[in-house]
Amino acid sequence: MMRLTLLLALPVLRALTALHGVTAALALLVLFGCATATAAEPAEDAGSRLPVLTLSVLQFGTAHWGLEHLQRRQLDRAHGFELKVRLVADLPASRLAVSSGSVDGAVADLLWTQARYAAGTPFVYLPFSSQIGEIVVASDSTIDQVADLAGKRIGVAGGPDSLGWLLVQQAARRQGIDLGHAADIQYAAPPLLNQALRRGQVDALVTYWHFAARLRAEGDSRSAFALDDLLQALGLHPDLPVLGYVFPQAWAGQHPELLGKFDRALRQSNSELAATPAHWDAIRPLMRAEDDAVFAALRDGFVAGIAEPLDAERVSDLRRLLTLSGTDPAQLLPEALFFRAGP
């Protein structure tokens, strides 16, 4: 076809050369060349494009660490999809993004997912991390168990409805202690609470694991006990993913294969990060680790919290945990909204 077109164009080129000189002929050749080159390129096959998954995560949040590795290793493409990450500055912005539909998914805790279900906007919950948090005290503190918190000044990160604090209170009630009245409670942002513990303004912190890791790495504080210890005391499985990736139920119902691909890619990414510490060197700039001790504490804490795929026992325990945290059993997050990995 191209050869026939060239033959037809030759008389035109000769005429242009005779009438207007070489310049016009060259111009026609350039235009002709562009047109034939464009025509020669095959049209993009829409069926060959990878499905895209868009997630909203905090710029310096722990989820971004794992997703950075996943993208750098191109594990998304290896599993048949393209991951796009939209970074936000704070948690409300991330929740707004997934609630408004501007992204497909985001990271949220179990209590937020439960609250949205109760409000009539269900999300599918895919496990991310089992790191609930820690009780951090000064290195020379005598606090070693829940009962020791009575009469103390306790700093609580995340407000009165944070899962860690609800869990501590539930464990205390089983020992006949109402910490809401038996202790001096102060709610504040995690960085401010870290400063308060350093200055001796509080006796203990109920805080998120990565803020606890930074404190412990400094050497002047220790973990009195981990919140997952309390899970066992309450008769629950110690490895419960209290953080997850959430996706609107309607979207998840329309994209089950894409959700499965993401789950497999995420699990491979986590396995690589757990098995090969050298992978963390590329992630370190996102971690804002002041020194090697903080870096190691954050890395090890992330790996320790990697969530295993959910099974029936742990789904049941997650729902029991919600009940213990004050959820109305009539509005409990149904089992169908907990993502279960396929074979």
C-alpha positions, 0 to 999 in steps of 0.5 A, a space after each residue: 500500500 505504501 509503495 503504491 502511494 509513493 508511486 502516485 505521489 511522484 508526479 506531484 513531486 516532479 510538478 512542484 519541483 518544476 513550478 516552485 523549486 526544491 523547497 516545496 517538494 521537500 515540504 511535501 516529502 516531510 509531510 508525507 513522511 510524517 503521515 505515512 509514519 503515523 499510519 504505519 504505527 499500530 493503534 494502541 490496543 486498549 485491551 493490552 493496557 494494565 488495569 490501574 489501582 489508585 491509592 491515597 497514603 500519607 507521604 511519610 506514613 508507614 504504608 508509603 514505605 511498603 508501596 514505594 518498594 512495591 513500585 520500585 520493584 515493579 511488583 504491580 506490573 509483575 502481577 498484572 496491574 499498575 499502581 498509582 500512589 497519591 500522597 497526602 499530608 494528613 489522615 483526614 485528606 486520605 479518608 476524604 479521598 477514598 470516601 469521595 471516590 477520587 481514589 480507589 483505596 486508602 489506609 484506615 484502621 478497623 474502628 474507622 471502617 466499622 464507623 463507616 459501615 454503621 453510617 451506611 458506607 461499607 468498605 472492604 477491609 484488606 489487611 495491612 498491619 497488626 501493629 496496634 501500638 505500645 505502652 511506653 514509659 521511662 527506662 527507670 519506671 516501675 510500670 510493667 502491667 496494666 494495673 500499674 497504670 492506676 494513679 498515673 499520668 497517661 498520655 494517649 495518642 489518637 484521642 479517647 476513641 483510639 483503638 489502643 486506649 480502648 483496649 487498655 481500658 478494657 483490659 483494666 476493667 477485667 481487673 476491676 480498674 476504671 482508668 478513666 477515673 483512676 488515672 490522669 488522662 491527657 490526649 495529644 498528638 504523638 510528637 507532643 506526647 513524646 516530648 511530654 514523656 522526655 520531660 517527665 510530664 507524663 508517666 506512660 504513653 499509649 501511642 502508635 508503634 512508630 512513635 514508640 520505636 523512635 522513643 525506644 531508640 533514643 535509649 531513655 524509655 522502654 516498652 512496658 508492654 505491647 498492646 498485642 499482649 493485651 489481645 491474648 489477655 482478652 482471649 484474642 489472636 495476637 496477630 490481628 490486622 488493626 490497620 488495613 487498606 479499605 476500598 468502597 464495597 461497590 468498587 471492590 465488587 466491580 474489581 475483584 480480580 484487581 483487588 486480588 492482584 494488589 493483595 498478591 503484590 503487597 504480600 510479595 513486597 512485604 516478604 521481600 522487605 522481611 527477608 532482605 534488609 538491604 531493600 530498606 536502604 532505598 526506603 530510608 529517606 521516607 522514614 525520616 530516621 534521625 540515626 541508625 538506631 531509629 532506622 533499625 527500630 522502624 524497620 524492625 517494627 514494620 516487619 514485625 507488624 506484617 499481617 498474614 492473610 485472614 482466616 476464619 478465626 482471625 476474622 471472628 476475633 477482629 469482630 470480637 475486638 470491635 465488640 469489646 471496643 464498644 461496637 453495637 453487635 447489631 451493627 457489627 462489620 460483617 464477615 463478607 467485608 473482610 478481604 480473604 485471599 484466594 488460593 
